[in-house]
Amino acid sequence: MGRARSKSDLPTKICPVCQRPFTWRKKWQDCWDEVKYCSERCRRHRSEAET
């Protein structure tokens, strides 16, 4: 088995809605390039950030 990565080694992005950084999650391993929002709540409120 490989060693687990520390949280500080994981890639991060900035959420365009709340402007907070969020970290890579295992559930996003196949679609990390498409992930834009940190949460479902921010995804639902995306129109508020665009205006």
Long-range contacts (C-beta under 8 A, 24 or more apart in sequence): 13-38, 15-39, 15-42, 16-46, 16-49, 17-42, 17-43, 17-45, 17-46, 17-48, 17-49, 18-42
